[in-house]
Each structure stands twice: as structure tokens, then as C-alpha cells.
Amino acid sequence: MIRGMYMPNEELPKLPEELERYVDKPYGGLFGDNVQIRIIEEIVADPYRLYRPKQFEELTGGSQPSIRKALNSLTSLGLLEKDISDKQHPIYRPNIKSKKIVALTFLSLASIDDRDKTDCMDMAIMDYYMIEIKEKLQPSVVATAIQWEFNGQAWGEVFVAESKQSNKETIEVIRRGA
């Protein structure tokens, strides 16, 4: 079975009664349920899509004034970017460079993980680390230690390469008896 697909004859586990009221609420009801939160839920779910206010009305069930107010707020917060090349029909796009969008994505996955006992957020954080953060980190020292025993005596070697050394330079070998 493909993950996330419901098979008609499959019996789903019963949701605890105290959680049932949050099933259809963005972020599991953590922030309540209003138009702005529903828009955030939509843009986090599909951050590469272009949106028009009318689409948010349909997606969230919000009124035109409440959608306009929420879009202005989210734009000023940096979660959305507004393209006003067509002033009558502006286009909004999620600001995918915003760390708030990244954090909200992790939070949405945390809600799923708590509910379904999965590791979606952990995988997303690992992916984010590998793509966005790892290259920015520079190790200051890399070391390897080896220890062995021979005739009741312990020996070891420590190989240390400092950040100033290139991979082709010889690293210092320290030999010690234990």
C-alpha cells in the first residue's frame, strides 16, 4: 500500500476522543482556527504555488475582507511576497527564503509525528541540515584514534589534522604507550 492512501477495506485506528476536535484544525489546533492560520497551512503545504486572494477564499472559506487582512499581515511578516504587476488581481507567493516558513514546516510535521507516531520532522530536519547547514560548518580539527594491545601492553596512535591543513598534507602522528 502506498503511504497516505486509504484503502476502503482498511480499518483505521480510533483517534483518542480528546484529539478528535483537532483533526481538521491547522497544526492540530495549536494556534486555534482562523483565516490567517488556514492560509499559513496552505502555503506551508505547497510553498511553490502562486496564489490569488480568490483562491484563498475558496481554500479557507474566509470572507474577502478577512483574506485581505490576513494577506497584508502575512506579507508584512515576510511569509508572503506580493506581485502587484496586475493590481486588480495580485499574486502571492510564499517566501521560501523565510526561516519562518521552514520552522512552520517543521512544526506541521511535528503535529503529524505526534498524531501518527512517525519521524517526518526528524527526516525533514536531517534533510535541511544536509542541504542548508552542513556546507556552512567548517571542522576545526579532525582526529582519529587507534588503540591496540600486544603482549599485555596497550599502544595507540592519534592522527590529528587541523583546519589549516589541506587533505594532501601529511598529518602529525603521535605515538604513545599506555
C-alpha positions in Angstrom: 0.0 0.0 0.0 1.2 3.5 -0.8 1.8 5.5 2.4 -1.0 8.0 3.0 -3.6 6.3 0.8 -6.7 4.9 2.4 -7.9 1.6 1.2 -11.7 1.1 1.6 -11.5 -2.2 3.4 -8.7 -0.9 5.7 -9.7 -0.3 9.3 -8.1 2.9 10.6 -7.1 3.1 14.3 -9.6 5.0 16.5 -8.4 8.5 17.4 -8.4 9.3 21.1 -11.6 11.3 21.9 -9.6 14.3 23.3 -7.9 14.7 19.9 -10.9 14.3 17.6 -11.8 18.0 17.8 -8.3 18.9 16.4 -8.4 16.6 13.4 -9.5 19.3 10.9 -7.6 22.2 12.6 -4.3 23.5 11.2 -1.3 22.5 13.3 -3.5 20.2 15.3 -5.3 23.2 16.9 -2.1 24.6 18.4 -2.9 28.1 17.1 -6.6 27.9 17.0 -8.5 28.0 13.8 -8.8 31.3 11.9 -8.3 32.5 8.3 -4.7 33.5 8.8 -3.7 30.1 10.2 -5.6 28.4 7.4 -3.6 30.4 4.8 -0.4 29.5 6.6 -1.4 25.9 6.5 -2.0 26.2 2.7 1.3 27.9 1.9 3.3 25.5 4.0 1.6 22.6 2.3 2.5 24.0 -1.1 5.2 26.7 -0.9 6.0 26.7 -4.6 2.5 27.6 -5.8 1.3 31.0 -6.8 -1.9 32.2 -5.0 -4.6 34.8 -5.7 -6.9 36.1 -3.0 -9.9 34.4 -4.6 -8.1 31.0 -4.2 -7.6 31.6 -0.5 -11.3 32.4 -0.2 -12.1 29.0 -1.7 -9.4 27.1 0.2 -10.1 28.6 3.6 -13.8 29.5 3.4 -12.8 33.0 4.6 -14.5 36.3 3.6 -12.8 38.7 1.2 -12.1 41.3 4.0 -10.6 38.6 6.3 -8.5 37.2 3.5 -7.2 40.7 2.6 -6.4 41.4 6.2 -4.6 38.1 6.7 -2.6 38.5 3.4 -1.5 42.0 4.4 -0.4 40.7 7.8 1.5 37.7 6.3 3.2 39.9 3.7 4.4 42.3 6.4 5.7 39.4 8.4 7.7 38.2 5.5 5.9 34.9 4.9 4.4 36.0 1.6 5.7 38.1 -1.3 3.1 40.1 -3.2 3.4 40.6 -7.0 1.4 43.6 -8.0 2.1 43.6 -11.7 -1.7 43.2 -12.0 -3.1 45.5 -9.3 -6.6 44.1 -9.7 -5.5 40.5 -9.3 -2.4 40.4 -7.2 -0.4 37.2 -6.9 1.0 36.0 -3.7 3.9 33.5 -3.3 5.3 32.0 -0.2 8.7 33.5 0.7 10.6 30.2 0.6 13.8 32.0 1.8 12.0 32.8 5.1 13.2 30.7 8.0 9.7 31.2 9.5 8.3 29.1 6.6 10.9 26.4 7.4 10.1 26.5 11.1 6.3 26.3 10.3 7.0 23.3 8.0 8.9 21.6 10.8 6.0 22.4 13.2 3.4 21.0 10.8 5.4 17.8 10.5 5.8 17.6 14.3 2.0 17.7 14.6 1.8 14.8 12.2 4.5 12.9 14.1 2.8 13.3 17.4 -0.5 12.2 16.0 0.8 9.3 13.8 3.9 8.3 15.8 6.2 8.9 12.7 9.5 10.6 12.1 8.6 13.0 9.3 10.0 16.1 11.2 13.3 14.3 12.0 13.8 13.4 8.3 13.0 16.9 7.2 15.4 18.4 9.8 18.2 16.0 8.6 17.5 16.9 5.0 17.6 20.7 5.9 20.9 20.1 7.7 22.4 18.3 4.8 21.3 20.8 2.2 21.4 24.2 4.1 23.7 23.9 7.1 26.4 21.3 6.6 28.3 23.3 4.0 28.4 26.3 6.3 30.2 24.3 9.0 34.0 24.1 9.0 35.5 21.5 11.2 38.4 23.0 13.3 40.1 19.7 14.0 39.6 16.2 12.6 41.1 13.3 14.7 41.2 9.6 14.6 42.5 7.4 17.5 43.5 3.8 17.3 44.4 1.7 20.3 45.6 -1.9 20.3 47.2 -4.4 22.7 50.2 -6.5 22.2 51.9 -8.7 24.9 49.9 -7.1 27.7 50.9 -3.6 26.7 48.4 -1.0 25.2 49.5 1.1 22.3 47.8 3.9 20.5 48.1 6.4 17.7 46.3 9.6 17.3 46.0 11.2 13.9 45.2 14.9 14.0 44.6 17.2 11.1 44.0 20.9 11.8 41.7 23.1 9.7 44.8 24.9 8.2 46.0 21.6 6.6 44.8 20.5 3.2 43.8 16.9 2.6 47.1 16.3 0.8 49.3 17.4 3.7 50.9 14.8 6.0 49.2 14.8 9.3 51.1 14.5 12.6 51.2 11.1 14.1 51.5 10.8 17.8 52.7 7.5 19.2 52.2 6.7 22.9 52.5 3.7 25.1 49.7 3.2 27.6 
